[in-house]
Amino acid sequence: MGIVALLVFIAVTVVMNVPLKRSISESLLVALAATTLVGGTNALNLLWTGVSGALDNDVTFAGMAFVFMGVIVQATGLIERMIDIFNSIFGRLRGGAAYVSTAGSAAIGLVAGSTAGNAATVGSVTIPWMKENGWSSTRAATLVAGNSGLGVSLPPNSTMFIILATPAAVGVTSGQIYVSLLVAGAYCVLYRMAVVFFWTRRDGIQKSPTSEIEGLGTALRTGGSSLLLFVGILIPVLLTFGPVKDWLAAPNRIGEEAIGDISIIVWVPILISVIALVEGRKRLKNRWGTVVKAVRAEVPQFATVGISLFAALAASEIMTELGVGPQLSGVLDQLNLPKPLLIAVVCIVCVLVATPLSSTATAAAIGAPAVIALSSVGVPTSVAICAVLVCTSTEGASPPVGAPIYLASGMAEVNPAKTFAPLVIYFVIPIIAIGWLIAMGLLPLFS
């Protein structure tokens, strides 16, 4: 019944979200109700288990906290100043605008996990700049849509939160996954930089005029304080992972229990929001009304994130109660596939499910079973989680559904269909390969 519940959850979500055009939050709620009915006479007990499990998880708060953080960061102009610094570093290279676009997507991926938000924020700044510097509209749109996946392959993001909340993640800490996913995401960033290098040579893109590039010293003087954003990430990571954590956890200091109570996914958005408010206080002077309006404008997004996370977590609890993990692992075991082929099958399935669904819905639907399947062939849990997250990060680049495709194409004024083939060739297939290499241990993670 666990596998049946999984199939029902996927089918209802897809039907509601794609042909019926309902929102992902509404689709997940209906899918949750349908999944509960699979339990038959035990449906009410399963629903209570799912709801109580979802409400008792700090993941829902963290997801909405990151939405609030994104509003504050944008209101202070912090990201724009960071892009100016990136421009002073990469602007003197051939195709510099594309390098900055990629670096900017990575920076935003570190503070907000939305693929659509990543494409919209970076694309609004870098697409016009890329076109001005000789990039075609199709290339600009393809790069921004393809880079949007960095919102999922880099921590933190709601997809990571959902998988961390499942029983499949037992034995690993949020700090371990955060650092491991940073490394996995770094591989994805390096690959994208290589794509930009190849496209620059293939398309004959030249350097920008030196007069248009701000010196690094000037950029740092005017916007260097924006780099404090990374302090909001570094502090929780140091406190929950590595030698600093081990030192503080000693009995004669803070202690293991107190350190264990520190939630990296809760404190990162809180610290970054505080840093952004302090760093941008002068820019916000006499503009607090604008900030309040921006927060109000994001109320639908707060609701979407909160409801989606709640429904996804509750459904995951129900599917776990029905035994989906062991059942799916049993099916895969019966296939008796060699480890490389089984890993490839799991990676491809993650991508196929993420094509019509968001990465959040994908994680809720098959995240735990995929991790369990990879673990069954000897893949360490933390590595398995990162491989699954990397594969589901293709959500925004998978035609014909990915929202970033249409956002980027609209900003670049290009027919979205022209980006479909390049996206599959340069972003979907290679990212599957990176996920496979991570799961095989050929791209090591430091976890």
TIMILUM-949144 format. One line per 8 residues: for each residue z, x negated, y negated of N, C-alpha, C. Coordinates in steps of 0.1 Angstrom, whole numbers. Example, Ala and Ser with C-alpha at 12.3 -4.5 7.8 and 13.67 -1.06 7.14 Angstrom:
2
78/-132/57/78/-123/45/78/-132/33  71/-128/22/71/-137/11/79/-129/0
//
This chain:
447
0/-8/12/0/0/0/0/-9/-13  5/-21/-11/5/-30/-23/-9/-33/-28  -18/-35/-18/-32/-38/-22/-39/-25/-27  -36/-14/-21/-41/-1/-26/-37/1/-41  -24/-2/-44/-19/0/-57/-26/-10/-67  -29/-22/-62/-36/-32/-71/-50/-26/-74  -57/-21/-64/-71/-16/-66/-71/-4/-75  -61/5/-73/-59/16/-82/-57/12/-96
-48/2/-98/-45/-2/-112/-57/-8/-118  -65/-16/-111/-77/-22/-117/-87/-12/-120  -89/-3/-110/-100/7/-112/-97/17/-124  -85/22/-124/-81/31/-135/-82/24/-149  -77/12/-150/-78/4/-162/-92/2/-167  -101/-2/-157/-115/-5/-161/-122/8/-165  -120/19/-158/-126/32/-161/-122/37/-175  -109/36/-177/-103/41/-190/-108/33/-201
-108/19/-199/-111/10/-210/-126/8/-213  -134/8/-203/-148/5/-205/-157/18/-207  -160/26/-196/-168/37/-199/-162/48/-207  -149/50/-206/-142/61/-214/-138/56/-228  -139/43/-231/-137/37/-244/-122/39/-249  -113/40/-240/-99/42/-245/-93/28/-247  -82/28/-256/-76/15/-259/-69/9/-247  -67/-4/-247/-62/-11/-236/-47/-6/-233
-40/-3/-244/-26/1/-241/-26/15/-235  -35/24/-239/-35/37/-233/-40/36/-218  -50/27/-216/-56/25/-203/-45/20/-193  -37/11/-198/-27/5/-190/-16/15/-186  -12/24/-196/-2/34/-193/-7/44/-183  -20/48/-184/-25/57/-174/-26/50/-160  -30/37/-160/-31/30/-148/-17/28/-142  -6/27/-150/7/26/-145/11/39/-138
8/50/-144/11/63/-138/4/65/-125  -9/61/-124/-17/62/-112/-11/53/-101  -7/41/-105/-2/31/-96/11/36/-90  19/43/-98/32/48/-93/30/59/-82  19/67/-84/16/78/-74/13/72/-60  8/59/-60/5/53/-47/18/53/-38  29/53/-44/42/53/-36/45/66/-30  38/76/-33/40/89/-26/54/95/-30
62/98/-19/75/104/-22/85/95/-29  81/82/-28/90/72/-35/86/69/-49  77/77/-54/71/74/-67/81/73/-79  91/82/-79/100/82/-90/109/69/-89  113/66/-77/121/53/-76/113/41/-80  101/41/-77/92/29/-80/90/29/-96  89/41/-102/87/41/-116/99/36/-123  111/40/-118/124/35/-124/125/20/-123
121/15/-111/122/1/-109/113/-7/-118  101/-1/-120/91/-8/-129/95/-7/-144  100/5/-148/104/6/-162/116/-2/-165  126/-2/-156/138/-10/-159/135/-25/-159  127/-29/-150/123/-43/-149/116/-47/-162  107/-39/-167/99/-42/-179/108/-43/-191  118/-33/-192/127/-33/-204/137/-44/-204  140/-49/-192/150/-60/-191/144/-74/-192
132/-74/-198/125/-87/-199/122/-90/-213  125/-103/-217/123/-107/-231/109/-109/-235  100/-108/-225/86/-110/-227/80/-100/-237  84/-87/-236/79/-77/-246/83/-81/-260  95/-85/-262/99/-89/-276/91/-101/-280  90/-111/-272/82/-123/-275/68/-120/-279  62/-111/-272/48/-107/-275/46/-101/-289  55/-92/-293/55/-86/-306/59/-96/-317
68/-105/-313/72/-116/-323/61/-125/-326  52/-128/-317/40/-136/-320/30/-129/-329  30/-115/-328/21/-108/-337/26/-109/-351  40/-107/-353/46/-109/-366/44/-123/-371  46/-133/-363/44/-147/-367/30/-149/-372  20/-143/-365/6/-145/-369/3/-140/-383  10/-128/-387/8/-122/-400/14/-132/-410  26/-137/-408/33/-146/-417/24/-159/-419
20/-165/-409/12/-177/-409/-1/-175/-418  -7/-164/-415/-20/-161/-423/-17/-158/-438  -6/-151/-440/-2/-148/-454/1/-160/-463  6/-170/-456/10/-182/-464/-2/-192/-465  -13/-189/-459/-25/-198/-459/-23/-211/-452  -13/-211/-443/-10/-224/-436/-22/-229/-427  -28/-219/-420/-39/-223/-411/-51/-229/-420  -54/-223/-431/-65/-228/-439/-62/-242/-444
-50/-245/-447/-47/-259/-451/-48/-269/-439  -44/-264/-428/-46/-272/-416/-61/-275/-413  -69/-265/-415/-84/-267/-413/-89/-278/-424  -84/-277/-436/-88/-287/-446/-85/-302/-441  -73/-303/-434/-69/-316/-429/-79/-320/-418  -82/-310/-409/-91/-313/-398/-105/-317/-403  -109/-311/-414/-122/-313/-420/-122/-328/-426  -111/-332/-432/-111/-346/-437/-112/-356/-426
-108/-352/-413/-109/-361/-402/-122/-361/-395  -127/-348/-393/-139/-346/-385/-152/-344/-394  -150/-341/-407/-161/-338/-415/-171/-349/-417  -168/-361/-415/-177/-372/-416/-185/-375/-404  -182/-367/-393/-190/-368/-381/-202/-359/-381  -213/-363/-374/-224/-353/-372/-218/-341/-365  -222/-329/-371/-217/-317/-365/-202/-315/-368  -197/-321/-378/-183/-320/-381/-177/-306/-382
-185/-297/-387/-180/-283/-389/-177/-277/-375  -185/-280/-365/-182/-275/-351/-170/-281/-345  -167/-294/-348/-155/-301/-343/-143/-294/-350  -144/-291/-363/-133/-285/-370/-131/-271/-364  -142/-264/-361/-140/-250/-356/-133/-251/-342  -136/-261/-334/-129/-262/-321/-115/-266/-323  -112/-276/-332/-98/-280/-335/-90/-268/-341  -97/-260/-349/-90/-249/-355/-87/-238/-345
-96/-236/-336/-93/-226/-325/-81/-231/-316  -81/-244/-314/-70/-250/-306/-57/-248/-314  -57/-250/-327/-45/-249/-335/-40/-235/-335  -49/-225/-336/-45/-211/-336/-41/-207/-322  -47/-213/-312/-43/-210/-298/-29/-214/-296  -24/-223/-303/-10/-228/-301/0/-218/-308  -4/-210/-317/5/-201/-324/2/-186/-321  -10/-183/-316/-13/-169/-313/-22/-168/-301
-19/-159/-292/-27/-159/-279/-38/-149/-279  -42/-143/-290/-53/-133/-290/-66/-140/-291  -75/-137/-281/-89/-143/-282/-96/-137/-293  -95/-124/-295/-102/-117/-306/-97/-122/-320  -84/-124/-321/-78/-129/-333/-82/-143/-336  -83/-151/-325/-87/-165/-327/-102/-166/-332  -111/-158/-326/-124/-157/-331/-126/-153/-345  -118/-142/-348/-119/-137/-362/-114/-146/-372
-103/-153/-370/-97/-162/-379/-105/-174/-381  -109/-181/-371/-116/-193/-372/-131/-190/-376  -136/-180/-370/-150/-177/-373/-153/-174/-388  -143/-167/-394/-145/-163/-408/-146/-175/-417  -139/-186/-413/-139/-198/-421/-151/-208/-417  -153/-209/-404/-162/-220/-399/-176/-216/-396  -179/-203/-393/-192/-199/-391/-201/-201/-403  -197/-196/-415/-206/-198/-427/-208/-213/-429
-197/-221/-427/-198/-236/-429/-207/-242/-419  -207/-238/-406/-216/-244/-396/-230/-241/-400  -233/-228/-404/-247/-225/-407/-252/-232/-419  -243/-235/-429/-247/-242/-440/-250/-257/-437  -243/-262/-426/-245/-276/-422/-256/-278/-412  -264/-267/-409/-276/-268/-401/-275/-262/-387  -263/-257/-383/-262/-250/-370/-269/-237/-371  -275/-233/-360/-282/-220/-359/-271/-209/-358
-275/-197/-361/-265/-186/-360/-260/-184/-346  -270/-185/-336/-266/-183/-322/-256/-194/-318  -258/-206/-322/-249/-217/-318/-235/-214/-324  -235/-211/-337/-222/-208/-343/-214/-197/-337  -221/-186/-334/-215/-175/-327/-210/-178/-313  -219/-186/-306/-215/-190/-292/-203/-198/-292  -202/-208/-301/-191/-217/-301/-178/-210/-304  -178/-201/-314/-166/-194/-318/-161/-185/-307
-171/-178/-301/-167/-169/-290/-162/-177/-278  -169/-188/-275/-165/-196/-264/-151/-203/-266  -149/-207/-278/-136/-213/-281/-124/-203/-282  -127/-191/-283/-117/-181/-284/-107/-181/-272  -112/-186/-260/-104/-187/-248/-92/-196/-250  -92/-205/-260/-81/-214/-262/-69/-206/-266  -70/-193/-269/-59/-185/-272/-51/-181/-259  -58/-184/-247/-51/-181/-235/-48/-194/-227
-57/-204/-228/-56/-216/-220/-46/-225/-227  -41/-222/-239/-31/-230/-246/-18/-221/-248  -6/-226/-246/5/-218/-248/9/-216/-263  15/-205/-266/20/-194/-258/10/-183/-259  11/-173/-249/2/-162/-250/8/-151/-241  4/-138/-243/10/-127/-236/7/-128/-221  -5/-134/-218/-9/-136/-204/1/-145/-196  5/-156/-203/15/-165/-197/28/-157/-195
32/-149/-205/44/-142/-205/45/-133/-193  34/-126/-190/34/-116/-179/35/-123/-166  28/-134/-164/29/-141/-151/43/-147/-149  49/-152/-160/62/-158/-160/72/-147/-156  70/-135/-159/79/-124/-156/78/-119/-142  68/-124/-134/67/-118/-121/74/-127/-111  78/-121/-99/84/-129/-89/77/-141/-84  63/-141/-86/55/-153/-82/59/-165/-90
66/-164/-101/70/-175/-109/84/-180/-107  90/-175/-96/104/-179/-93/104/-194/-90  114/-201/-95/115/-215/-93/109/-224/-104  102/-218/-113/96/-226/-124/102/-220/-137  104/-229/-147/109/-225/-160/98/-223/-170  101/-215/-181/91/-213/-191/88/-226/-198  97/-236/-199/94/-249/-204/84/-257/-196  86/-256/-183/77/-263/-174/62/-257/-176
61/-244/-176/48/-238/-177/42/-241/-191  51/-241/-201/46/-244/-215/40/-258/-216  47/-268/-211/42/-281/-211/30/-283/-202  30/-278/-190/19/-279/-181/7/-272/-187  8/-261/-193/-3/-254/-199/-8/-261/-211  0/-268/-218/-4/-277/-229/-14/-287/-224  -11/-293/-213/-20/-303/-207/-33/-297/-202  -31/-285/-195/-43/-278/-190/-52/-274/-201
-46/-269/-212/-54/-265/-224/-60/-277/-231  -54/-289/-230/-60/-301/-236/-73/-305/-229  -73/-303/-215/-85/-305/-208/-96/-296/-213  -93/-283/-216/-103/-273/-221/-107/-277/-235  -98/-282/-243/-102/-286/-256/-112/-298/-256  -108/-308/-248/-117/-320/-246/-131/-316/-241  -131/-307/-232/-144/-302/-227/-152/-296/-238  -146/-288/-246/-153/-281/-257/-158/-291/-268
-150/-302/-270/-154/-312/-279/-167/-319/-273  -167/-321/-260/-179/-327/-254/-191/-318/-255  -189/-305/-255/-200/-295/-257/-206/-297/-271  -197/-298/-281/-201/-299/-295/-209/-312/-296  -204/-323/-290/-211/-336/-291/-225/-335/-285  -227/-328/-274/-240/-326/-267/-249/-317/-276  -244/-306/-281/-252/-297/-290/-256/-304/-303  -247/-313/-308/-250/-320/-321/-263/-328/-319
-263/-336/-308/-275/-344/-305/-287/-336/-301  -285/-326/-293/-296/-318/-289/-303/-310/-300  -295/-305/-310/-300/-297/-321/-303/-306/-333  -300/-319/-333/-303/-328/-344/-295/-325/-356  -282/-321/-355/-274/-319/-366/-270/-332/-373  -270/-332/-386/-267/-344/-393/-254/-343/-400  -249/-354/-406/-236/-355/-413/-237/-346/-425  -225/-341/-429/-224/-334/-442/-223/-345/-453
-228/-341/-465/-227/-350/-477/-212/-354/-479  -210/-367/-482/-196/-372/-484/-190/-365/-496  -197/-361/-505/-191/-354/-517/-185/-341/-514  -188/-335/-502/-183/-322/-498/-170/-323/-490  -166/-336/-487/-155/-338/-478/-143/-343/-486  -131/-337/-485/-119/-341/-491/-113/-352/-484  -108/-362/-490/-102/-374/-484/-90/-370/-476  -87/-377/-465/-75/-374/-457/-62/-375/-465
-62/-385/-474/-50/-386/-482/-48/-374/-491  -59/-369/-497/-58/-358/-506/-54/-345/-498  -61/-344/-486/-58/-332/-478/-43/-332/-474  -38/-343/-470/-24/-344/-466/-15/-342/-478  -18/-346/-490/-10/-344/-501/-9/-329/-505  -20/-322/-504/-21/-308/-507/-17/-299/-496  -19/-303/-484/-16/-294/-473/-8/-300/-461  -4/-312/-463/3/-319/-452/15/-312/-446
22/-304/-455/34/-297/-451/30/-286/-440  17/-282/-440/13/-272/-430/15/-277/-416  15/-290/-414/17/-296/-401/31/-294/-395  41/-290/-404/54/-287/-400/54/-275/-389  43/-268/-389/42/-257/-379/44/-262/-365  40/-274/-362/42/-280/-349/56/-283/-346  65/-284/-356/79/-286/-354/85/-274/-347  80/-262/-351/84/-250/-344/81/-249/-330
71/-256/-325/68/-257/-311/76/-268/-304  77/-279/-311/83/-291/-305/98/-289/-302  105/-283/-312/120/-282/-310/123/-274/-297  118/-262/-295/121/-255/-282/116/-262/-270  105/-269/-271/100/-277/-259/110/-288/-256  114/-295/-266/123/-306/-263/137/-301/-258  141/-290/-262/154/-284/-258/153/-279/-244  142/-275/-239/141/-269/-226/133/-277/-215
129/-289/-219/121/-296/-209/122/-311/-213  123/-319/-202/123/-334/-204/136/-340/-206  136/-353/-211/148/-361/-212/158/-356/-222  154/-350/-233/163/-344/-243/171/-333/-236  164/-324/-229/170/-313/-222/180/-318/-212  176/-328/-204/186/-334/-194/198/-340/-201  197/-346/-212/208/-352/-219/218/-341/-224  212/-331/-230/220/-320/-236/227/-312/-225
220/-311/-213/225/-303/-202/237/-309/-195  241/-321/-198/252/-328/-192/265/-320/-194  274/-319/-184/286/-311/-185/295/-314/-197  295/-327/-202/303/-331/-213/296/-328/-226  284/-322/-226/277/-319/-238/276/-304/-239  263/-299/-241/261/-284/-242/263/-277/-228  257/-284/-218/258/-278/-205/246/-271/-200  244/-271/-187/231/-266/-181/230/-251/-184
240/-243/-183/239/-229/-185/235/-225/-199  241/-232/-209/237/-229/-223/223/-233/-225  219/-244/-220/205/-248/-222/195/-239/-215  200/-234/-204/191/-224/-196/189/-211/-203  199/-208/-212/198/-195/-220/188/-196/-231  183/-208/-234/173/-209/-245/160/-205/-240  154/-195/-247/141/-190/-242/130/-196/-252  121/-204/-246/111/-210/-254/102/-200/-260
99/-189/-253/89/-179/-257/95/-170/-268  109/-170/-270/115/-162/-280/116/-171/-293  120/-184/-291/123/-192/-302/111/-198/-309  100/-200/-302/88/-205/-309/83/-196/-320  81/-183/-318/77/-175/-329/87/-174/-340  100/-174/-337/110/-173/-347/110/-185/-356  110/-197/-350/110/-209/-357/97/-211/-366  85/-208/-360/73/-210/-367/73/-200/-379
78/-188/-377/78/-178/-388/87/-183/-400  99/-188/-396/108/-194/-406/101/-206/-413  95/-215/-406/89/-226/-412/78/-222/-421  69/-212/-417/58/-207/-425/64/-201/-438  75/-194/-437/80/-187/-449/86/-198/-459  93/-208/-453/98/-218/-462/87/-227/-468  78/-231/-459/67/-239/-464/58/-232/-474  56/-219/-473/47/-212/-481/54/-203/-492
67/-206/-494/75/-198/-503/69/-197/-518  63/-208/-522/57/-209/-536/45/-200/-536  37/-200/-526/25/-192/-525/28/-178/-524  39/-174/-518/43/-160/-516/50/-154/-528  53/-163/-538/60/-158/-550/52/-147/-557  59/-136/-559/52/-124/-566/41/-118/-557  41/-122/-544/31/-116/-535/37/-110/-523  50/-107/-523/57/-101/-512/51/-87/-508
47/-80/-519/41/-67/-516/29/-68/-507  21/-79/-509/9/-82/-501/13/-84/-486  24/-92/-485/29/-95/-471/33/-82/-464  41/-74/-471/45/-61/-465/33/-53/-461  23/-52/-469/11/-45/-466/5/-51/-453  4/-64/-452/-2/-71/-441/6/-67/-428  19/-67/-429/28/-64/-417/25/-49/-413  24/-40/-424/22/-26/-421/8/-24/-414
-2/-32/-419/-15/-31/-413/-15/-35/-398  -5/-44/-394/-5/-48/-381/3/-39/-372  9/-28/-377/17/-19/-369/9/-14/-356  -4/-11/-357/-11/-7/-345/-11/-18/-335  -13/-31/-340/-13/-42/-331/1/-44/-324  12/-42/-332/25/-43/-326/26/-33/-315  21/-21/-317/22/-10/-307/14/-14/-295  2/-19/-298/-7/-22/-287/-1/-33/-278
4/-44/-284/10/-55/-277/22/-50/-269  31/-43/-276/43/-38/-269/41/-29/-258  32/-19/-260/29/-9/-249/22/-16/-238  12/-25/-241/4/-31/-231/13/-40/-222  22/-48/-229/31/-57/-221/40/-48/-212  46/-38/-218/55/-29/-211/48/-23/-198  36/-17/-200/29/-11/-189/25/-21/-179  20/-33/-183/16/-43/-174/27/-48/-166
39/-51/-172/50/-56/-165/56/-46/-155  56/-33/-160/61/-22/-151/52/-21/-139  39/-21/-141/30/-20/-129/31/-32/-120  33/-44/-126/35/-56/-117/47/-54/-109  58/-49/-115/71/-47/-107/68/-37/-95  61/-27/-98/58/-17/-88/49/-23/-77  39/-30/-80/30/-36/-70/38/-46/-62  47/-53/-68/56/-63/-61/65/-55/-51
71/-44/-55/79/-36/-46/71/-31/-34  58/-28/-36/49/-24/-26/44/-35/-17  47/-47/-21/44/-59/-12/30/-64/-15  24/-63/-27/10/-68/-29/9/-83/-26  19/-91/-30/17/-105/-29/16/-109/-14  25/-106/-6/24/-110/8/12/-104/15  9/-91/11/-3/-85/17/-16/-92/14  -18/-95/1/-30/-102/-4/-30/-116/3
-19/-123/3/-19/-136/9/-22/-135/24  -18/-124/31/-21/-122/45/-36/-120/47  -42/-113/37/-57/-111/38/-64/-124/36  -60/-132/27/-66/-144/24/-64/-154/36  -52/-153/42/-50/-162/54/-59/-158/65  -61/-145/67/-70/-141/78/-84/-145/76  -88/-148/63/-101/-153/61/-103/-167/66  -91/-174/67/-91/-187/73/-100/-197/65
-100/-196/52/-109/-204/44/-102/-218/42  -110/-228/41/-104/-242/38/-99/-241/23  -90/-250/20/-83/-250/7/-93/-250/-5  -103/-259/-5/-112/-259/-17/-119/-245/-19  -123/-239/-7/-131/-226/-8/-122/-215/-13  -109/-215/-7/-100/-204/-11/-97/-205/-26  -94/-217/-31/-92/-219/-45/-103/-214/-53  -116/-217/-49/-128/-213/-56/-128/-198/-56
-125/-191/-45/-126/-177/-44/-116/-170/-54  -103/-176/-54/-93/-171/-63/-97/-172/-78  -103/-184/-81/-107/-186/-95/-118/-177/-99  -128/-175/-90/-139/-166/-94/-134/-151/-95  -125/-147/-86/-119/-134/-87/-112/-132/-100  -104/-141/-104/-97/-140/-117/-107/-138/-129  -118/-146/-128/-128/-145/-139/-135/-131/-138  -139/-126/-127/-146/-114/-125/-137/-102/-130
-124/-103/-127/-115/-92/-131/-113/-93/-147  -113/-105/-152/-111/-107/-166/-123/-104/-175  -134/-102/-168/-146/-98/-176/-146/-84/-182  -142/-74/-174/-141/-61/-180/-127/-59/-187  -117/-66/-182/-104/-64/-187/-100/-75/-196  -89/-73/-204/-83/-84/-211/-76/-93/-202  -73/-106/-207/-65/-115/-198/-51/-109/-195  -46/-102/-205/-33/-95/-203/-33/-86/-191
-43/-77/-191/-45/-67/-180/-48/-75/-167  -56/-85/-168/-59/-93/-156/-46/-99/-150  -38/-105/-158/-26/-111/-153/-17/-101/-147  -16/-89/-153/-8/-78/-147/-14/-73/-134  -27/-73/-133/-33/-68/-121/-33/-78/-109  -37/-90/-112/-39/-100/-101/-32/-113/-103  -24/-114/-114/-18/-127/-117/-9/-132/-106  1/-123/-102/11/-127/-92/4/-129/-78
-5/-120/-74/-11/-123/-61/-20/-136/-61  -26/-139/-72/-35/-151/-73/-26/-163/-72  -14/-163/-79/-5/-174/-78/0/-176/-64  4/-165/-58/9/-166/-44/-2/-171/-35  -14/-166/-37/-25/-171/-28/-27/-186/-29  -27/-191/-41/-28/-205/-43/-17/-213/-38  -5/-208/-39/7/-214/-34/7/-215/-19  1/-205/-13/0/-205/2/-8/-216/8
-16/-223/0/-24/-234/5/-19/-247/-1  -6/-247/-6/0/-259/-10/-1/-263/-25  -7/-254/-33/-7/-256/-47/6/-254/-53  12/-263/-61/25/-261/-67/25/-249/-76  36/-241/-77/36/-229/-85/32/-231/-99  37/-241/-106/34/-243/-120/19/-246/-121  13/-254/-112/-1/-257/-113/-9/-245/-110  -5/-236/-100/-12/-224/-97/-12/-215/-109
-1/-213/-116/-1/-205/-128/-10/-210/-139  -11/-223/-141/-20/-228/-151/-34/-226/-147  -37/-228/-135/-51/-226/-130/-56/-212/-132  -47/-202/-129/-50/-188/-131/-52/-185/-146  -43/-191/-155/-44/-188/-169/-57/-194/-175  -61/-206/-170/-74/-212/-175/-85/-203/-171  -85/-198/-159/-97/-190/-154/-97/-176/-162  -85/-170/-164/-86/-158/-172/-89/-160/-186
-88/-172/-191/-91/-175/-205/-106/-172/-208  -114/-170/-198/-129/-167/-200/-131/-153/-205  -120/-146/-206/-121/-132/-211/-130/-130/-223  -127/-138/-233/-135/-136/-246/-149/-141/-246  -153/-149/-235/-166/-155/-235/-174/-148/-224  -169/-138/-217/-176/-132/-205/-184/-120/-210  -197/-121/-211/-205/-110/-214/-206/-100/-203  -208/-87/-206/-211/-82/-220/-199/-75/-227
-187/-78/-222/-175/-70/-227/-167/-77/-237  -166/-90/-237/-157/-98/-245/-158/-94/-260  -147/-90/-266/-147/-86/-280/-150/-98/-289  -146/-111/-286/-149/-122/-295/-164/-124/-296  -172/-120/-286/-187/-122/-287/-192/-113/-298  -187/-101/-300/-193/-92/-310/-187/-95/-324  -175/-100/-324/-169/-104/-337/-176/-116/-342  -178/-127/-334/-185/-139/-338/-200/-136/-341
-206/-128/-333/-220/-124/-336/-222/-117/-349  -213/-108/-352/-213/-100/-364/-212/-109/-376  -202/-119/-376/-200/-128/-387/-212/-138/-388  -219/-141/-377/-230/-150/-378/-243/-143/-380  -243/-129/-380/-255/-121/-382/-265/-124/-371  -262/-123/-358/-271/-126/-348/-269/-116/-337  -280/-113/-329/-279/-103/-318/-270/-109/-308  -259/-101/-304/-250/-107/-294/-256/-111/-281
-267/-103/-277/-273/-106/-264/-278/-121/-263  -281/-127/-275/-286/-140/-275/-276/-151/-271  -263/-147/-272/-252/-156/-268/-248/-155/-254  -253/-144/-247/-248/-142/-233/-250/-154/-224  -263/-158/-223/-266/-169/-213/-259/-182/-217  -260/-186/-230/-252/-198/-234/-237/-198/-231  -231/-186/-233/-217/-185/-230/-214/-187/-215  -222/-181/-207/-220/-182/-192/-222/-197/-188
-233/-203/-193/-236/-217/-189/-227/-227/-194  -223/-226/-207/-214/-236/-213/-199/-233/-213  -195/-221/-211/-181/-218/-212/-175/-211/-199  -182/-201/-194/-176/-194/-182/-176/-203/-170  -188/-207/-166/-189/-216/-153/-181/-229/-154  -182/-236/-165/-174/-249/-166/-159/-246/-166  -154/-235/-172/-140/-233/-173/-135/-229/-159  -143/-222/-151/-140/-220/-137/-138/-233/-130
-147/-242/-132/-147/-256/-126/-134/-263/-130  -130/-262/-143/-117/-268/-147/-105/-262/-140  -105/-249/-139/-94/-242/-132/-93/-247/-117  -105/-249/-111/-106/-253/-97/-101/-268/-96  -105/-276/-105/-101/-290/-105/-85/-291/-107  -80/-283/-116/-65/-283/-118/-58/-279/-105  -63/-268/-99/-56/-263/-87/-57/-273/-75  -68/-280/-75/-70/-291/-65/-62/-303/-67
-57/-304/-79/-49/-316/-82/-57/-328/-88  -70/-325/-90/-79/-336/-95/-78/-338/-110  -73/-328/-117/-69/-329/-131/-54/-327/-131  -47/-338/-132/-32/-337/-130/-25/-330/-142  -14/-323/-139/-6/-317/-150/8/-324/-149  14/-325/-160/28/-332/-160/38/-321/-161  42/-316/-149/52/-305/-149/64/-309/-141
//
